[in-house]
Amino acid sequence: MQANRKMNREMRFTTAFKDLVMLVVITIIVLILSYFFNVFVFLIELFQKYPKAINYIDEIITGLLTLSIGLSIFAWRRWRELKKETAERIKKQEELFRLTTTQAEVERIISKQLRSDMDQMKQDVREILHLLLNKYKI
């Protein structure tokens, strides 16, 4: 029961989930910092002609840039994990194929040996029967 709970906890907080949470937190922090430090002041001045159209373009651009970079890092890390997992699965599949081939070969050898033993037993029974028939035929 406790092992099942531990496995459920591990499943809830995978590296993908942790990366997504970190990405959201970093994006929020960047949005807050860009709000207070006005990184793209020149864009605000450009859009002062149209104040109702875009009020906080610097925060939006910075947040989207951070989100874009974060998602690309997230995708790259998932790609690395999938590449590693695929390599492990291929290795296990090859090992399973090798074991299956080995098991089939062993079964074939055992079957051949059993046939040989059965043939030998038949031959022995024939000889015994032949001897018995010859003995009582007198």
C-alpha positions in Angstrom: 0.0 0.0 0.0 2.8 2.4 0.9 4.7 1.5 -2.2 1.6 2.4 -4.2 1.3 5.8 -2.5 5.0 6.5 -3.2 4.6 5.6 -6.8 1.6 7.9 -7.1 3.6 10.8 -5.6 6.4 10.1 -8.0 3.9 10.1 -10.9 2.3 13.4 -9.8 5.6 15.3 -9.8 7.4 14.2 -12.9 10.2 16.3 -14.4 7.8 17.5 -17.1 5.3 18.8 -14.5 8.1 20.4 -12.5 9.5 22.1 -15.7 6.0 23.5 -16.5 5.6 24.9 -13.0 9.0 26.4 -13.2 8.2 27.9 -16.6 5.0 29.5 -15.3 6.7 30.9 -12.2 9.6 32.4 -14.3 7.1 33.9 -16.8 5.2 35.5 -14.0 8.4 36.9 -12.4 9.5 38.3 -15.8 6.1 39.9 -16.4 6.3 41.6 -12.9 9.8 42.8 -13.4 9.1 44.1 -16.9 6.1 46.0 -15.5 8.3 47.8 -12.9 11.4 48.3 -15.0 9.8 49.3 -18.3 12.3 47.4 -20.5 10.7 48.5 -23.8 10.0 52.2 -23.1 10.7 53.1 -26.7 7.8 50.9 -27.8 5.5 52.7 -25.3 6.5 56.0 -26.7 5.9 54.7 -30.2 2.4 53.6 -29.2 1.6 56.8 -27.3 -0.1 58.0 -30.5 -2.5 55.1 -29.9 -2.8 54.9 -26.1 -6.0 52.9 -26.0 -4.7 50.3 -28.5 -1.8 48.9 -26.5 -1.0 50.0 -23.0 1.5 47.5 -21.8 3.3 46.3 -24.9 6.7 45.9 -23.1 5.2 43.5 -20.5 3.4 41.5 -23.2 6.5 41.2 -25.5 8.8 40.3 -22.6 6.4 37.7 -21.2 5.8 36.1 -24.6 9.6 36.1 -25.2 10.2 34.4 -21.9 7.4 31.9 -22.6 8.8 31.2 -26.0 12.3 30.5 -24.7 10.9 28.5 -21.8 8.7 26.3 -24.1 11.7 25.7 -26.4 13.8 24.5 -23.4 10.9 22.4 -22.2 10.5 20.8 -25.6 14.3 20.2 -25.8 14.3 18.5 -22.4 11.3 16.3 -23.3 13.1 15.4 -26.6 16.2 14.3 -24.7 14.1 12.2 -22.3 12.2 10.6 -25.2 15.4 9.9 -27.0 16.9 8.2 -23.9 13.7 6.2 -23.3 13.5 5.1 -26.9 17.1 3.9 -26.7 16.3 1.9 -23.6 13.2 0.4 -25.2 15.1 -0.6 -28.3 17.8 -2.2 -26.1 15.2 -4.1 -24.2 13.4 -5.2 -27.3 16.6 -6.5 -28.8 17.3 -8.4 -25.5 13.8 -9.8 -25.6 14.2 -10.9 -29.2 17.6 -12.5 -28.3 16.0 -14.4 -25.3 13.1 -15.5 -27.5 15.4 -16.8 -30.1 17.5 -18.6 -27.5 14.4 -20.1 -25.9 13.2 -21.3 -29.3 16.6 -22.8 -30.0 16.6 -24.5 -26.5 13.1 -25.9 -27.1 14.2 -27.2 -30.5 17.2 -29.0 -29.0 15.1 -30.4 -26.2 12.5 -31.6 -28.7 15.2 -33.2 -30.9 16.7 -34.9 -27.8 13.3 -36.2 -26.7 12.6 -37.6 -30.2 16.0 -39.3 -30.1 15.3 -40.7 -26.7 11.9 -41.9 -27.8 13.4 -43.6 -30.9 16.0 -45.2 -28.7 13.4 -46.5 -26.3 11.3 -47.9 -29.2 14.4 -49.6 -30.5 15.1 -51.1 -27.0 11.5 -52.2 -26.6 11.6 -53.9 -30.1 14.8 -55.7 -29.2 13.4 -56.9 -25.9 10.2 -58.0 -27.6 12.3 -59.8 -30.2 14.4 -61.5 -27.6 11.2 -62.6 -25.6 9.6 -63.9 -28.7 12.7 -65.9 -29.7 13.0 -67.2 -26.2 9.5 -68.6 -25.9 9.3 -69.6 -29.5 11.5 -72.6 -28.9 
